[in-house]
Amino acid sequence: MPDACLTFTDLTLGYGGHPAVHHLSGTVRKGSLTAVVGANGSGKSTLMKGIVGMLAPMTGRCVVQPGMRVAYLPQQSELDRSFPARVADLVSLGLWPRRGLLGRHRAGDREAVARALSAVGLEGFERRPIDTLSGGQIQRALFARVLVQDADLILLDEPFNAIDTRTVGDLVELIKRWHGEERTVLVVVHDLDLVRENFPQALLLARRPVAWGDARETLAPENLLRARRFHEAWDEDAPWCEQDHGHGDSRAWEQGRVP
Amino acid sequence: MSILHEALVAPFLEFGFMQRALLGALMLSIGAGPVGVFLMLRRMSLTGDAMAHAILPGAAAGFLLYGLELVPMTIGGLVAGAVVALGAGAVSRLTVQKEDASMAAFYLIALSVGVVMVSMRGSSIDLMHVLFGTVLALNGDALTLIGLVAAITLTTMLVFRRALIAECLDPLFLRSVSRLGSPVHFIFLGLVVLNLVAGFQALGTLLSVGLMVLPAAAARFWANRVETMCLIAMAIGVLASVSGLLLSYHFSLPSGPAIILSAGLAYAVSVLVGARGLLTTLRPHTSHRIA
């Protein structure tokens, strides 16, 4: 498929012999905007880590099209907010893919940081120490960092947790802008209404993929009910999964085929 | 004027050992200050202390084999420090155990091995030398070593500045854009060990961490940016070195502890009156702006 940005081939990701994402196959079309939904423990964050390469697959493959710049905003940021840094320092981290360890930050880079800050509504916050920001402002600053990264594939893991409605609205607009710029965006979201309103595509996970395609169809009641039937607890004595067993759900989802 | 000259300048002009001690302490302060700042920002100040103890068995092995000689004790210290830093780092990165626990385990083992080794040979004077150092007896070789370490430290920190900051500020982000995350951690631990081994000659294993941790901890109360903090830490180290040596000269105090005490005084003053110190935070803030 020429316009695939991301291809999963029978991908199983997990921890300590237990799968968190089980036999996922399919493609994410370049320029698509997909919401990843599912209960806690359904493998959404694990899938994100697998895509960035922080977690090696147990079986199968996850291939990001070569040359793609990836930006990843994790759910549990390890950001040290007591670190003596200013907002501009935090956002400038996004210049890393372009400037690396030693490349000098040029005037244009500083402008890019300033533009990103004004795009997320933090105009003039450059010199503010990060420990003076509120939770919503930090999230806005992290979105500004994603903007500066100028990535082709953007992965956001639960970016709307504990964020007020107005900020969520602003950030959703930003995500739509990325979508308009032909960037590929995957967002882990819990608010299903938000997904139905704003996301063209959705992937419903319950460790296995339950449905993937048009957001409204994916979130249809029968799919949500099927998703709920998978229990989330680990079974220590679960039998070993054998490759040649037919997996009912392991058909390849071709997201691009939806008209 | 002449009293001031007599008290502050003359000791350094008259005595070669004071000049060498001053040069050594100044170079130590300049290298160790920035390392200490990053130790503190990574919440690893106590790790620095643990690492200082970890050097002991290596230095003791050098001492057992060759007596009080610079090169074997330095190499021994470096090896022991590297083993503990890498071992503890590897355990914490590859298993469930966090670095504080693995580091404590490794350094306790190292420390006990070191004390056993020193006590196998040597008098209590030797033990005092190893534990507290002799800044007043620094020779040319030791000064060369300290100078080299300071130069390596400053160069490395300048080169890896951006990665060091990113690894402290948002390690997960650094991992998502670069493979430097783990290497930079070990490079940094390497700098810690290098500076401790350099400081060991002058201040001994127990106090060599002092010029690293105290100026950095004091600098936190004065600055809001990493770069400024590093410069302030260096300045405090330099001041503490000068005043410590003078105190030691005039009042016949042991020189190493006098230097660290001076740094401790700078810390106490900073805690109290620093821009972000106690007096500022405890002052009731009733007046406020409208937004």
Chai-1 contact restraints between the chains, C-beta under 6 A:
chainA,res_idxA,chainB,res_idxB,connection_type,confidence,min_distance_angstrom,max_distance_angstrom,comment,restraint_id
A,V52,B,S176,contact,1.0,0.0,6.0,A-B,restraint_1
A,Y72,B,S176,contact,1.0,0.0,6.0,A-B,restraint_2
A,P74,B,L172,contact,1.0,0.0,6.0,A-B,restraint_3
A,E78,B,P171,contact,1.0,0.0,6.0,A-B,restraint_4
A,E78,B,L172,contact,1.0,0.0,6.0,A-B,restraint_5
A,L79,B,D170,contact,1.0,0.0,6.0,A-B,restraint_6
A,D80,B,L169,contact,1.0,0.0,6.0,A-B,restraint_7
A,F83,B,C168,contact,1.0,0.0,6.0,A-B,restraint_8
A,F83,B,L169,contact,1.0,0.0,6.0,A-B,restraint_9
A,P84,B,N224,contact,1.0,0.0,6.0,A-B,restraint_10
A,P84,B,R225,contact,1.0,0.0,6.0,A-B,restraint_11
A,P84,B,V226,contact,1.0,0.0,6.0,A-B,restraint_12
A,A85,B,L169,contact,1.0,0.0,6.0,A-B,restraint_13
A,L93,B,A166,contact,1.0,0.0,6.0,A-B,restraint_14
A,L93,B,F173,contact,1.0,0.0,6.0,A-B,restraint_15
A,W96,B,V177,contact,1.0,0.0,6.0,A-B,restraint_16
A,P97,B,V177,contact,1.0,0.0,6.0,A-B,restraint_17
A,L101,B,R162,contact,1.0,0.0,6.0,A-B,restraint_18
A,L101,B,A163,contact,1.0,0.0,6.0,A-B,restraint_19
A,P129,B,N224,contact,1.0,0.0,6.0,A-B,restraint_20
